Amino acid sequence: MVGLTRVIFFLIAILVFSSPVLAGNSPFTGLALREEENKYPVMAIIDNLASGETQSGLQKASIVYEFPVEGGITRLLALYYDEIPARFGPIRSARPYMIEKAREYNAILLHAGASPEGYETLAGTNIDNLDKFFDSQYFYRDDNLSPPHNLYSGRPYLQEIFAGISPPSPSSRFPFTSISITAHDEPDVEDITIRFSGDNIVEYRYLPWEGYYQRYVNGAPHLLDDGSPIKVDNLVIQRVRTQVLDNAGRLAVDLEGSGPLKVFQDGQLTQGTWLKVGPGWTSFLDERGRLIGFNAGTTWVEIVPRGQEVSY
């Protein structure tokens, strides 16, 4: 019976993985899109240092990257496409590797300034970006919160931008599966922990009856300002090379080339390699060199320096 189950699983997987994303489905989540006048990928650099009580809109993001920055802290790069919320933030400054990732998506990047290297990168690319210090009309500050953790934007503030551009037709980011399929009755990996620093420990706990991972930070659920938890359908751990650039601890993060990869879905682990050469998407490949199929839903990509502790 087990052998037959596995055969059925692989036959279904072949059919599902070979199917393109249906018209009207998101190229970034594989989910059905709502009807809106304009669809344009927007990426925002989100503060991850202040209390999660100030974070807004992350539950609406299609894809979220977590990047290391100076001092053992991290910053989030959130992609909004399926739904651009009325409020997202707090928005913080850019780093070169975040800019390059937004360029990969041809997204409008929202940020509040940048490191010196970040401004050099912006000057050398044609990426569309909105900087609080030059485009303040697209941002607002919440006076009930303390700066710099109180800068936000949202769909009402971006309507003018959307009205003046033609929405692109992005290609599918992942080969999406139509349904979640596993070849096992019980999850193999239920808890994944990433130790960015002694006081910045990120954990994902798989909830089998719900079918998603919930995110925790330093042992507590990662909750947003409205009390929403972070729910993740696909978790990617992408190992990269990093280098400290200056006395402030700013990093160079190498997103080109290839490196080790772990993808967690439905309580299962797929190991493989990420590959990025020139323009276009970073590919996520299994151990046989095939593109990994992703569940329809939200994806979080953890950019983790080589040598950083990851346990599961």
KOLTORKE-852658 format. One record per residue: x, y, z of N, C-alpha, C, CB in turn; residue in three letters. Coordinates in steps of 0.2 Angstrom, whole numbers, padded with zeros to 4 digits, always signed. Glycine has a CB too. Layout:
BEGIN
XYZXYZXYZXYZAla/...
//
This chain:
BEGIN
+0004-0006+0000+0000+0000+0000+0004+0006+0000-0005+0000+0006Met/+0010+0006+0004+0014+0012+0004+0017+0013-0003+0020+0011+0009Val/+0019+0008-0006+0022+0009-0013+0018+0011-0018+0025+0002-0015Gly/+0011+0009-0017+0006+0012-0022+0005+0019-0020+0000+0008-0021Leu/+0005+0021-0014+0004+0028-0012+0009+0032-0015+0003+0029-0005Thr/+0015+0030-0015+0021+0034-0017+0020+0035-0025+0028+0031-0015Arg/+0018+0029-0028+0018+0030-0036+0012+0035-0038+0016+0023-0039Val/+0006+0034-0034+0001+0039-0035+0003+0046-0034-0005+0038-0031Ile/+0007+0047-0029+0010+0054-0027+0014+0057-0032+0014+0054-0020Phe/+0019+0053-0035+0023+0055-0040+0020+0056-0047+0029+0050-0041Phe/+0014+0052-0048+0011+0054-0055+0007+0060-0054+0006+0048-0056Leu/+0004+0061-0048+0000+0068-0047+0005+0073-0048-0004+0068-0041Ile/+0011+0073-0044+0015+0078-0044+0018+0080-0051+0021+0076-0040Ala/+0019+0075-0055+0021+0076-0062+0016+0081-0066+0023+0070-0066Ile/+0010+0079-0065+0004+0082-0068+0004+0089-0066-0002+0079-0067Leu/+0004+0090-0059+0003+0097-0056+0009+0101-0057+0002+0096-0048Val/+0015+0099-0057+0021+0103-0058+0021+0105-0065+0027+0099-0056Phe/+0019+0101-0070+0020+0103-0077+0014+0108-0079+0019+0097-0081Ser/+0009+0109-0074+0004+0114-0076+0006+0121-0075-0003+0112-0072Ser/+0004+0125-0080+0006+0132-0079+0001+0135-0074+0006+0136-0085Pro/+0003+0141-0071-0002+0145-0067-0008+0147-0071+0001+0151-0063Val/-0014+0146-0069-0020+0147-0073-0021+0155-0073-0026+0144-0069Leu/-0024+0157-0079-0025+0164-0080-0029+0166-0074-0029+0165-0087Ala/-0028+0172-0072-0031+0175-0066-0029+0173-0059-0038+0173-0066Gly/-0023+0169-0059-0020+0167-0053-0013+0171-0052-0018+0160-0053Asn/-0011+0172-0046-0005+0176-0045+0001+0173-0047-0005+0178-0038Ser/+0005+0176-0050+0012+0173-0052+0016+0172-0046+0015+0177-0057Pro/+0015+0175-0040+0019+0175-0034+0016+0170-0029+0020+0182-0032Phe/+0010+0169-0029+0007+0164-0024+0003+0158-0027+0002+0168-0019Thr/+0001+0159-0033-0002+0154-0036-0010+0154-0035+0000+0147-0035Gly/-0012+0159-0031-0019+0159-0028-0023+0164-0033-0019+0162-0021Leu/-0029+0163-0033-0034+0167-0037-0033+0175-0035-0041+0165-0037Ala/-0033+0179-0040-0032+0186-0039-0039+0189-0039-0028+0189-0045Leu/-0039+0195-0034-0045+0199-0034-0045+0203-0040-0045+0203-0028Arg/-0051+0206-0042-0051+0211-0047-0049+0218-0045-0058+0211-0050Glu/-0044+0220-0048-0042+0227-0046-0040+0231-0053-0036+0227-0041Glu/-0040+0237-0053-0038+0241-0059-0031+0240-0061-0039+0248-0058Glu/-0026+0240-0056-0019+0239-0058-0016+0234-0053-0016+0246-0057Asn/-0012+0230-0056-0008+0225-0053+0000+0227-0054-0010+0218-0054Lys/+0003+0229-0049+0010+0230-0050+0014+0228-0044+0011+0238-0051Tyr/+0020+0224-0045+0023+0222-0039+0027+0228-0035+0029+0217-0041Pro/+0025+0228-0029+0028+0233-0024+0032+0230-0019+0022+0238-0021Val/+0038+0232-0018+0042+0229-0012+0044+0235-0007+0048+0226-0015Met/+0043+0233-0001+0045+0238+0004+0050+0235+0009+0038+0240+0008Ala/+0054+0239+0011+0059+0237+0017+0056+0238+0023+0066+0240+0016Ile/+0055+0233+0027+0051+0233+0033+0056+0232+0039+0046+0228+0033Ile/+0055+0237+0044+0058+0237+0051+0057+0230+0054+0056+0243+0055Asp/+0062+0227+0057+0061+0221+0060+0065+0221+0067+0064+0215+0056Asn/+0067+0227+0069+0070+0228+0076+0065+0230+0081+0075+0234+0075Leu/+0061+0235+0079+0056+0237+0084+0051+0231+0086+0052+0243+0082Ala/+0047+0232+0091+0041+0228+0093+0037+0226+0087+0037+0230+0099Ser/+0035+0220+0086+0031+0218+0081+0024+0221+0081+0029+0210+0081Gly/+0022+0224+0087+0016+0228+0088+0016+0234+0083+0015+0231+0095Glu/+0021+0236+0080+0021+0242+0075+0021+0239+0068+0028+0246+0076Thr/+0022+0233+0067+0022+0230+0060+0015+0230+0057+0026+0224+0060Gln/+0014+0232+0051+0008+0232+0048+0008+0229+0041+0004+0239+0048Ser/+0003+0225+0039+0003+0223+0032+0007+0216+0030+0005+0228+0028Gly/+0011+0214+0035+0015+0208+0032+0011+0202+0031+0020+0206+0038Leu/+0005+0201+0034+0001+0195+0033-0002+0196+0025-0005+0195+0038Gln/-0002+0201+0022-0004+0202+0015+0001+0201+0010-0008+0209+0015Lys/+0007+0201+0012+0013+0200+0008+0013+0193+0004+0020+0201+0011Ala/+0015+0193-0002+0015+0187-0006+0021+0183-0005+0014+0189-0014Ser/+0027+0187-0005+0033+0184-0003+0037+0189+0002+0038+0183-0010Ile/+0040+0186+0007+0044+0190+0011+0051+0187+0012+0041+0190+0018Val/+0056+0192+0011+0063+0190+0012+0066+0193+0019+0068+0192+0006Tyr/+0069+0189+0023+0072+0191+0029+0080+0191+0028+0071+0187+0035Glu/+0083+0197+0028+0090+0198+0027+0094+0200+0033+0091+0204+0021Phe/+0100+0198+0034+0104+0200+0039+0106+0207+0038+0110+0195+0041Pro/+0107+0211+0043+0110+0218+0042+0115+0219+0048+0105+0224+0042Val/+0117+0224+0049+0123+0225+0054+0120+0224+0061+0125+0232+0054Glu/+0125+0222+0065+0123+0221+0073+0119+0214+0074+0120+0226+0075Gly/+0119+0210+0070+0115+0204+0071+0107+0204+0071+0117+0201+0078Gly/+0105+0210+0068+0098+0211+0067+0096+0209+0060+0096+0218+0069Ile/+0090+0209+0059+0087+0208+0052+0083+0213+0049+0084+0201+0051Thr/+0081+0213+0043+0077+0218+0040+0073+0214+0035+0080+0224+0037Arg/+0066+0215+0034+0062+0212+0029+0061+0215+0023+0055+0210+0033Leu/+0061+0212+0018+0059+0214+0011+0052+0211+0009+0065+0213+0006Leu/+0047+0214+0009+0040+0211+0008+0038+0213+0001+0035+0214+0013Ala/+0036+0208-0003+0033+0209-0010+0025+0209-0009+0035+0204-0014Leu/+0022+0215-0011+0015+0215-0012+0013+0215-0019+0012+0222-0008Tyr/+0008+0211-0020+0005+0210-0027-0002+0208-0027+0010+0205-0031Tyr/-0003+0202-0024-0010+0199-0024-0015+0204-0020-0010+0193-0020Asp/-0012+0207-0015-0016+0213-0012-0011+0218-0009-0021+0209-0006Glu/-0012+0224-0010-0008+0229-0007-0012+0232-0002-0006+0235-0013Ile/-0010+0231+0005-0014+0234+0010-0015+0241+0011-0012+0231+0017Pro/-0019+0244+0015-0020+0251+0016-0014+0254+0020-0027+0252+0019Ala/-0011+0249+0024-0005+0251+0028+0000+0246+0028-0008+0253+0035Arg/+0006+0247+0027+0011+0243+0028+0018+0247+0030+0013+0239+0022Phe/+0022+0243+0034+0027+0246+0037+0029+0243+0044+0027+0254+0038Gly/+0033+0246+0048+0037+0253+0047+0042+0252+0041+0040+0255+0053Pro/+0043+0257+0037+0048+0257+0032+0054+0260+0034+0045+0260+0026Ile/+0060+0256+0032+0067+0258+0034+0071+0258+0028+0069+0253+0039Arg/+0078+0259+0029+0082+0261+0024+0085+0255+0020+0088+0264+0027Ser/+0087+0256+0014+0089+0250+0010+0096+0248+0010+0087+0252+0003Ala/+0098+0242+0008+0105+0240+0008+0105+0237+0000+0106+0234+0013Arg/+0112+0237-0002+0112+0235-0009+0109+0228-0011+0120+0235-0011Pro/+0110+0223-0007+0107+0217-0009+0099+0217-0009+0110+0212-0004Tyr/+0096+0221-0005+0089+0222-0005+0087+0225-0011+0086+0226+0001Met/+0091+0230-0014+0089+0233-0020+0090+0228-0026+0094+0239-0021Ile/+0095+0224-0026+0096+0219-0031+0090+0214-0031+0103+0216-0030Glu/+0088+0212-0025+0082+0208-0025+0076+0211-0028+0081+0205-0018Lys/+0074+0217-0026+0069+0221-0029+0069+0221-0036+0068+0227-0026Ala/+0075+0222-0039+0076+0223-0046+0075+0216-0049+0084+0225-0047Arg/+0076+0211-0046+0074+0204-0049+0067+0203-0050+0077+0198-0044Glu/+0063+0207-0046+0056+0206-0047+0053+0212-0051+0052+0207-0040Tyr/+0057+0217-0054+0055+0223-0057+0050+0226-0053+0052+0221-0064Asn/+0051+0227-0047+0046+0230-0042+0048+0237-0041+0046+0226-0035Ala/+0042+0241-0039+0043+0247-0036+0046+0246-0029+0037+0252-0036Ile/+0052+0249-0027+0054+0248-0020+0053+0254-0016+0062+0247-0021Leu/+0050+0253-0010+0049+0259-0005+0054+0258+0000+0042+0258-0003Leu/+0057+0264+0002+0062+0264+0007+0063+0271+0010+0069+0261+0004His/+0066+0271+0016+0068+0277+0019+0075+0278+0019+0065+0278+0026Ala/+0078+0281+0014+0085+0282+0013+0089+0275+0012+0088+0285+0020Gly/+0095+0275+0012+0099+0269+0011+0106+0270+0014+0100+0268+0003Ala/+0110+0265+0014+0117+0265+0016+0121+0269+0010+0120+0258+0018Ser/+0127+0271+0011+0131+0274+0006+0131+0269+0000+0138+0276+0008Pro/+0133+0263+0001+0133+0258-0004+0126+0257-0008+0136+0251-0002Glu/+0121+0258-0003+0114+0257-0006+0113+0262-0011+0109+0257-0001Gly/+0114+0269-0010+0113+0274-0014+0117+0273-0021+0115+0281-0011Tyr/+0123+0270-0020+0128+0269-0026+0124+0264-0030+0135+0267-0024Glu/+0121+0259-0027+0118+0254-0031+0112+0257-0035+0116+0248-0026Thr/+0108+0261-0031+0102+0264-0034+0104+0268-0040+0098+0268-0029Leu/+0110+0272-0039+0112+0276-0045+0114+0272-0051+0118+0281-0042Ala/+0116+0266-0050+0119+0262-0055+0114+0257-0058+0124+0258-0053Gly/+0107+0258-0056+0102+0253-0059+0096+0258-0061+0100+0248-0054Thr/+0092+0255-0065+0086+0258-0067+0080+0256-0063+0085+0257-0074Asn/+0080+0254-0057+0075+0251-0053+0070+0257-0051+0077+0248-0047Ile/+0064+0256-0052+0059+0261-0049+0059+0261-0042+0052+0260-0052Asp/+0060+0267-0038+0060+0267-0031+0057+0273-0028+0067+0266-0028Asn/+0054+0273-0023+0051+0279-0019+0055+0279-0013+0044+0278-0018Leu/+0059+0285-0012+0063+0286-0006+0059+0291-0002+0070+0288-0008Asp/+0058+0290+0005+0055+0295+0009+0058+0302+0009+0055+0292+0016Lys/+0064+0302+0008+0068+0308+0008+0067+0312+0002+0075+0307+0010Phe/+0065+0309-0004+0064+0313-0010+0057+0312-0012+0069+0310-0015Phe/+0053+0307-0010+0046+0306-0012+0041+0306-0006+0046+0300-0017Asp/+0041+0311-0002+0038+0310+0004+0030+0310+0004+0040+0316+0009Ser/+0028+0312-0002+0020+0311-0003+0017+0304-0003+0018+0315-0009Gln/+0022+0299-0004+0020+0293-0004+0020+0289+0003+0024+0289-0009Tyr/+0022+0293+0008+0023+0290+0015+0019+0294+0020+0030+0289+0016Phe/+0018+0291+0026+0016+0295+0031+0019+0292+0038+0008+0295+0032Tyr/+0019+0297+0043+0021+0295+0050+0015+0294+0054+0026+0300+0052Arg/+0015+0289+0058+0010+0288+0064+0013+0291+0070+0009+0280+0065Asp/+0010+0297+0072+0012+0301+0077+0011+0298+0084+0008+0307+0077Asp/+0007+0292+0084+0007+0288+0090+0012+0284+0092+0000+0284+0090Asn/+0017+0283+0087+0023+0279+0088+0029+0283+0087+0023+0273+0082Leu/+0035+0281+0090+0041+0284+0090+0045+0283+0083+0045+0282+0096Ser/+0048+0288+0081+0052+0288+0075+0059+0284+0077+0054+0294+0072Pro/+0062+0281+0073+0061+0280+0066+0056+0274+0064+0067+0279+0062Pro/+0053+0271+0069+0049+0265+0069+0041+0267+0067+0049+0261+0075His/+0040+0272+0064+0033+0275+0063+0031+0277+0056+0032+0280+0068Asn/+0035+0275+0051+0034+0277+0044+0031+0272+0040+0041+0279+0041Leu/+0025+0273+0037+0021+0269+0033+0019+0271+0026+0015+0267+0037Tyr/+0017+0267+0022+0014+0268+0016+0008+0263+0015+0019+0268+0010Ser/+0004+0264+0010-0001+0259+0008-0004+0261+0002-0006+0260+0014Gly/-0009+0257+0000-0012+0258-0007-0015+0265-0008-0018+0252-0008Arg/-0019+0268-0003-0021+0275-0005-0016+0280-0007-0025+0277+0001Pro/-0010+0279-0004-0004+0283-0005-0001+0282-0012+0001+0283+0001Tyr/-0002+0276-0015+0001+0274-0021-0003+0274-0027+0004+0267-0020Leu/-0010+0276-0026-0014+0276-0032-0012+0281-0037-0021+0279-0029Gln/-0009+0286-0036-0006+0291-0041-0001+0287-0045-0003+0297-0038Glu/+0003+0283-0042+0008+0279-0046+0005+0274-0050+0013+0276-0041Ile/+0000+0271-0048-0003+0265-0051-0007+0268-0057-0008+0261-0047Phe/-0010+0274-0056-0014+0277-0062-0009+0279-0068-0018+0283-0059Ala/-0003+0280-0067+0001+0283-0072+0006+0277-0075+0006+0288-0069Gly/+0005+0271-0074+0009+0266-0076+0004+0260-0079+0014+0263-0071Ile/+0007+0256-0084+0004+0251-0086+0006+0244-0082+0005+0250-0094Ser/+0001+0241-0080+0003+0235-0076+0007+0230-0080-0003+0232-0072Pro/+0012+0227-0077+0016+0222-0081+0013+0215-0081+0023+0221-0078Pro/+0015+0210-0084+0013+0203-0084+0019+0199-0082+0010+0201-0091Ser/+0020+0198-0075+0026+0195-0073+0025+0187-0074+0027+0196-0065Pro/+0031+0184-0076+0030+0177-0076+0030+0173-0070+0037+0174-0080Ser/+0028+0167-0070+0027+0163-0063+0033+0163-0059+0023+0157-0065Ser/+0033+0165-0053+0039+0164-0049+0041+0157-0047+0038+0168-0043Arg/+0036+0153-0046+0038+0146-0044+0033+0142-0049+0037+0145-0037Phe/+0035+0135-0049+0031+0130-0052+0026+0128-0046+0034+0124-0055Pro/+0020+0131-0046+0015+0130-0041+0012+0123-0041+0010+0135-0040Phe/+0011+0120-0036+0006+0114-0035-0001+0116-0034+0009+0109-0030Thr/-0006+0113-0037-0013+0114-0037-0015+0113-0030-0017+0111-0042Ser/-0012+0108-0026-0014+0106-0020-0008+0104-0016-0020+0100-0019Ile/-0008+0104-0009-0003+0102-0005-0003+0094-0005-0003+0105+0002Ser/+0003+0091-0007+0003+0084-0007+0010+0082-0003+0003+0081-0015Ile/+0009+0077+0001+0015+0074+0004+0014+0066+0003+0015+0076+0011Thr/+0020+0063+0004+0020+0056+0003+0021+0053+0010+0026+0054-0001Ala/+0019+0057+0015+0020+0054+0022+0014+0056+0026+0026+0057+0026His/+0012+0052+0031+0006+0053+0035+0008+0058+0040+0003+0047+0038Asp/+0014+0058+0043+0016+0062+0048+0021+0067+0046+0018+0058+0054Glu/+0022+0073+0049+0027+0078+0047+0034+0075+0049+0026+0085+0049Pro/+0039+0076+0045+0046+0074+0047+0049+0080+0051+0050+0072+0041Asp/+0048+0086+0049+0051+0092+0052+0046+0097+0054+0056+0095+0047Val/+0045+0098+0061+0040+0102+0063+0042+0109+0066+0036+0098+0069Glu/+0049+0109+0068+0051+0115+0071+0058+0117+0067+0052+0114+0078Asp/+0059+0123+0065+0065+0125+0062+0067+0132+0065+0064+0127+0054Ile/+0073+0132+0068+0076+0137+0071+0082+0140+0068+0077+0135+0079Thr/+0082+0147+0067+0087+0151+0064+0090+0156+0070+0085+0154+0058Ile/+0096+0155+0071+0099+0159+0077+0103+0165+0073+0103+0155+0082Arg/+0100+0171+0072+0104+0176+0068+0109+0179+0073+0099+0181+0066Phe/+0107+0179+0080+0111+0182+0085+0108+0179+0092+0112+0190+0085Ser/+0112+0181+0097+0109+0178+0104+0103+0181+0106+0114+0180+0109Gly/+0101+0187+0103+0094+0190+0105+0090+0191+0099+0095+0196+0109Asp/+0091+0187+0094+0087+0187+0088+0087+0180+0085+0090+0192+0082Asn/+0082+0176+0088+0081+0169+0086+0074+0168+0083+0082+0164+0093Ile/+0074+0166+0077+0068+0165+0073+0066+0158+0073+0069+0168+0066Val/+0060+0156+0074+0058+0149+0074+0051+0149+0070+0057+0147+0081Glu/+0051+0143+0066+0045+0141+0062+0042+0135+0065+0046+0141+0055Tyr/+0036+0135+0067+0033+0129+0070+0027+0126+0065+0030+0130+0077Arg/+0027+0120+0063+0022+0118+0058+0016+0115+0062+0025+0112+0054Tyr/+0010+0117+0060+0004+0116+0063+0001+0111+0058+0000+0122+0064Leu/+0001+0104+0059-0001+0099+0054-0009+0100+0053+0000+0092+0057Pro/-0013+0102+0058-0020+0102+0057-0022+0108+0053-0024+0102+0063Trp/-0017+0113+0053-0019+0119+0049-0015+0119+0042-0016+0125+0053Glu/-0010+0116+0042-0006+0115+0035-0002+0121+0034-0011+0115+0030Gly/+0001+0125+0039+0005+0130+0038+0010+0130+0044+0002+0137+0037Tyr/+0016+0135+0043+0020+0136+0048+0019+0143+0051+0028+0136+0045Tyr/+0019+0143+0058+0018+0149+0061+0025+0152+0064+0014+0149+0068Gln/+0026+0158+0063+0033+0161+0064+0033+0164+0072+0034+0167+0059Arg/+0039+0162+0075+0040+0165+0082+0047+0168+0082+0041+0159+0087Tyr/+0047+0173+0086+0054+0177+0087+0055+0177+0095+0053+0184+0084Val/+0061+0174+0096+0063+0174+0103+0058+0170+0108+0065+0181+0106Asn/+0055+0165+0105+0051+0161+0109+0043+0163+0109+0053+0160+0115Gly/+0042+0169+0106+0035+0171+0106+0032+0172+0099+0035+0178+0110Ala/+0026+0171+0098+0023+0171+0091+0024+0178+0089+0015+0170+0092Pro/+0026+0178+0082+0027+0185+0079+0020+0187+0077+0031+0184+0072His/+0018+0192+0081+0011+0195+0080+0012+0202+0077+0007+0195+0086Leu/+0007+0204+0073+0007+0211+0070+0003+0216+0074+0004+0211+0063Leu/+0002+0222+0072-0001+0227+0076-0009+0226+0077+0000+0234+0072Asp/-0012+0222+0072-0019+0220+0073-0019+0213+0077-0022+0220+0067Asp/-0014+0210+0079-0014+0204+0083-0013+0198+0078-0020+0203+0086Gly/-0013+0199+0071-0012+0193+0067-0006+0190+0067-0013+0196+0059Ser/-0006+0183+0067+0001+0179+0067+0003+0179+0060+0000+0172+0070Pro/+0010+0177+0059+0013+0176+0053+0012+0169+0051+0020+0178+0053Ile/+0009+0168+0045+0007+0161+0043+0011+0160+0036+0000+0159+0042Lys/+0015+0154+0036+0019+0153+0030+0018+0146+0027+0027+0153+0032Val/+0017+0146+0020+0015+0140+0017+0022+0137+0014+0011+0141+0011Asp/+0027+0141+0012+0033+0138+0010+0039+0142+0013+0034+0139+0002Asn/+0043+0138+0016+0049+0141+0020+0055+0139+0016+0049+0139+0027Leu/+0059+0144+0014+0065+0143+0011+0071+0146+0015+0065+0147+0004Val/+0076+0142+0016+0082+0144+0019+0088+0144+0014+0084+0139+0025Ile/+0090+0150+0012+0095+0151+0007+0102+0153+0010+0093+0156+0002Gln/+0107+0149+0010+0113+0150+0013+0117+0154+0008+0117+0143+0014Arg/+0120+0160+0011+0124+0164+0007+0131+0166+0010+0120+0171+0005Val/+0135+0169+0006+0142+0171+0009+0141+0179+0010+0147+0170+0003Arg/+0143+0181+0016+0143+0188+0018+0150+0190+0020+0138+0188+0024Thr/+0151+0197+0020+0157+0200+0022+0155+0207+0026+0162+0201+0016Gln/+0159+0208+0031+0158+0214+0035+0162+0220+0031+0160+0214+0042Val/+0158+0225+0029+0161+0230+0025+0165+0236+0029+0156+0233+0021Leu/+0162+0238+0035+0165+0244+0038+0164+0243+0046+0161+0250+0035Asp/+0166+0249+0049+0166+0249+0056+0158+0249+0059+0169+0255+0059Asn/+0154+0251+0055+0147+0251+0057+0144+0244+0056+0143+0255+0052Ala/+0148+0239+0054+0145+0232+0053+0141+0231+0047+0142+0230+0059Gly/+0141+0235+0042+0137+0234+0036+0140+0228+0032+0136+0240+0032Arg/+0135+0224+0029+0137+0218+0026+0137+0219+0018+0132+0213+0028Leu/+0141+0215+0015+0140+0213+0008+0137+0206+0008+0147+0213+0004Ala/+0132+0205+0005+0128+0198+0004+0128+0196-0003+0121+0199+0007Val/+0131+0190-0004+0132+0188-0011+0126+0184-0013+0138+0184-0012Asp/+0122+0187-0017+0116+0183-0020+0117+0181-0027+0110+0188-0020Leu/+0123+0181-0030+0125+0178-0036+0128+0172-0035+0129+0183-0040Glu/+0128+0167-0041+0131+0161-0040+0126+0155-0038+0137+0161-0036Gly/+0129+0152-0033+0124+0146-0031+0126+0145-0023+0125+0140-0035Ser/+0122+0141-0020+0124+0139-0013+0119+0134-0011+0124+0145-0009Gly/+0119+0132-0004+0115+0127-0001+0108+0129+0000+0118+0124+0005Pro/+0103+0125-0001+0096+0127+0000+0092+0122+0004+0093+0128-0007Leu/+0087+0124+0008+0083+0120+0011+0076+0123+0010+0084+0119+0019Lys/+0071+0119+0008+0064+0121+0007+0060+0116+0012+0062+0120+0000Val/+0056+0120+0016+0051+0116+0020+0044+0117+0018+0052+0118+0028Phe/+0040+0112+0017+0033+0112+0015+0030+0106+0018+0032+0112+0007Gln/+0024+0108+0021+0019+0102+0024+0023+0098+0029+0017+0098+0018Asp/+0028+0101+0033+0031+0097+0037+0037+0093+0034+0027+0092+0041Gly/+0039+0094+0028+0044+0090+0025+0049+0094+0023+0041+0086+0019Gln/+0055+0091+0022+0061+0095+0020+0064+0093+0013+0067+0094+0025Leu/+0065+0097+0009+0068+0096+0002+0075+0100+0002+0064+0098-0004Thr/+0080+0096+0001+0087+0099+0001+0089+0100-0006+0092+0095+0005Gln/+0093+0105-0008+0095+0107-0014+0100+0112-0015+0089+0108-0019Gly/+0099+0116-0020+0104+0122-0022+0100+0127-0025+0109+0119-0027Thr/+0102+0133-0023+0099+0139-0026+0104+0142-0032+0098+0145-0021Trp/+0102+0145-0037+0106+0146-0043+0104+0153-0045+0106+0141-0048Leu/+0108+0158-0046+0107+0164-0049+0113+0167-0053+0106+0169-0043Lys/+0111+0167-0060+0116+0169-0064+0113+0174-0069+0119+0163-0069Val/+0115+0181-0068+0113+0186-0073+0106+0188-0071+0113+0184-0080Gly/+0102+0191-0075+0095+0193-0074+0090+0187-0073+0093+0198-0079Pro/+0085+0189-0071+0080+0183-0070+0079+0181-0063+0081+0178-0075Gly/+0075+0176-0062+0074+0173-0055+0079+0169-0053+0067+0169-0055Trp/+0080+0169-0046+0084+0164-0043+0081+0158-0043+0086+0167-0035Thr/+0084+0153-0045+0081+0146-0046+0082+0142-0039+0083+0142-0052Ser/+0077+0138-0037+0077+0134-0032+0077+0127-0034+0072+0135-0026Phe/+0082+0123-0034+0083+0116-0037+0084+0111-0032+0089+0116-0042Leu/+0081+0105-0033+0081+0099-0028+0088+0096-0030+0076+0094-0029Asp/+0089+0090-0026+0096+0087-0027+0097+0084-0034+0097+0082-0022Glu/+0092+0083-0038+0092+0081-0045+0092+0086-0050+0087+0076-0046Arg/+0093+0092-0047+0093+0098-0052+0086+0100-0055+0098+0096-0057Gly/+0081+0098-0052+0074+0100-0055+0071+0106-0050+0069+0094-0054Arg/+0068+0110-0054+0064+0115-0050+0060+0112-0045+0060+0120-0055Leu/+0060+0115-0039+0056+0113-0033+0049+0116-0034+0059+0115-0026Ile/+0044+0112-0033+0037+0114-0034+0035+0117-0027+0032+0108-0035Gly/+0031+0123-0027+0029+0126-0021+0021+0126-0020+0031+0134-0022Phe/+0020+0126-0014+0012+0126-0012+0010+0133-0014+0011+0124-0005Asn/+0004+0133-0016+0000+0139-0017+0000+0143-0011-0007+0139-0021Ala/+0002+0149-0010+0001+0153-0004+0007+0157-0003+0001+0148+0002Gly/+0009+0159+0003+0014+0163+0005+0020+0160+0006+0012+0167+0012Thr/+0026+0163+0004+0033+0161+0004+0037+0166+0008+0036+0159-0003Thr/+0041+0163+0013+0046+0167+0016+0053+0164+0015+0045+0167+0024Trp/+0057+0168+0013+0064+0166+0011+0069+0169+0016+0066+0169+0004Val/+0072+0165+0020+0077+0167+0025+0084+0167+0022+0077+0162+0031Glu/+0087+0173+0021+0094+0173+0018+0099+0173+0024+0095+0180+0015Ile/+0102+0167+0025+0106+0165+0031+0113+0165+0029+0103+0159+0034Val/+0117+0168+0033+0125+0168+0031+0127+0161+0033+0128+0173+0036Pro/+0132+0158+0028+0135+0152+0030+0138+0152+0036+0140+0150+0024Arg/+0137+0147+0040+0140+0146+0047+0135+0148+0052+0146+0150+0047Gly/+0130+0152+0050+0125+0154+0055+0121+0147+0057+0120+0159+0052Gln/+0119+0147+0064+0116+0141+0066+0109+0140+0064+0116+0141+0074Glu/+0107+0134+0061+0100+0133+0059+0099+0126+0061+0099+0133+0051Val/+0094+0124+0065+0092+0118+0068+0085+0116+0066+0094+0117+0075Ser/+0084+0109+0066+0077+0107+0065+0077+0100+0066+0075+0108+0057Tyr/
//
